[in-house]
Amino acid sequence: MLHTLSVFTKLAWRNLLRNKRRTGIMLLILSLGASSLVLVGGFLDDLMVHMREDFIHTQNGHIQISRPGFREEGFASPLDYLISDAPALASLLYEEKHVTLVAPRLRLLGVASGNGAQMAVQFIGVDPAAEKKMGEYRHAGKSDTSLLMVQGRALADGDGAKVVMGESMQKGLGMKMGDGLNFLTARQEGALDGRNYEITGSFRTFMKAFDERTLFVPLTEAQKLIGTPGSATHLLLLLDKTEATDAVIARLRQVFKDKGLKYEVIPWYEQADYYHQCRSFLNRIFAAVLILMASIFAFTVSNMMNLAIQERTREFGTMLAIGNDRSVIFSTIVAEALLMGLFGAVLGAVLGYGLGAVVTAIGIPMPPPPQGSGPYDAFIHFSGLLFLVTMALTVASALFGSLIPGFRTSRLPILEALAA
């Protein structure tokens, strides 16, 4: 078997070298097509990775810990699902492997007013030091942040009645740094509480809808406003790697069960509906590109093989006349196409990687995506699966393109082939 494979490979290689110009053109088409797939797929993957990390480092963390029911009802009535001793729970969570940060948050709903305008907002109490660490991550080998301060400064430890707001919200209210903002909310028992805050900064995240309705305030100030020191509505966990999410969730659920604690453990991907919608949409676009490129590869190989077969029809007739089986003719043609597809796939992967590395080093300035709040730099995200799919598609398309020419040639009558 191995000897037969070796013979067909050698024959295919020699036949491809017969017409170097035609072989070179076919290799160029296959390698450019394969490298284009690597670049397009890497570009779309990078967009999804960028969006995923922004969701994680701004809104959801890798894992969210909250009271049962908070995910379904807590965003409408967060005070019904308060965690009373958030520091103790945070200490327990830090004992878990892969957990690098626990960021408590206290989410309140209310009305913000200032400069003669008002709007319904979410008022989120945060630990300034934890939030700074949470917003930082590495993307495409570079430092990035999920929360970009566009004016003023971020919250700092020791800040009192200070707030930072989304850039879109700031524009909607027509306010500037140093202005006073009044926030009014209701306690659990129904009493209204409010306080004036000084605007110290405005931020921009990946999601414009989040920026339009969000205020950040020091956690201690939010707790003081509703009279619940040490409380939080949820805790966000950051891990040392996103791939460890499911393993950590399984361990935390077991720990809570063993200790008799009733908390929900929610992974980031169960809350990122917009991310999943975008990924599904982009996957379909890439699938359409794959089908288009596969068709181009197959027709190109088929056309080139037909040209080669026309020049070698007598040769195939002679092979049949001296006793070669028709399957040998078919296998010879298919082997040439497979070898061509393999070379084209490898060259395309190398070329795609090289071009992608250059693009990643430079970055491509992109306008805001749908529902996005600001521009961003696009890179090329490489993955083993992307290279595997690209190379498999190139080889399979070359194989498919050779089947009809190979079958038709192997069925030729001997006399007709010799007379060609």
Disulfide bonds with the S-S distance in Angstrom:
none
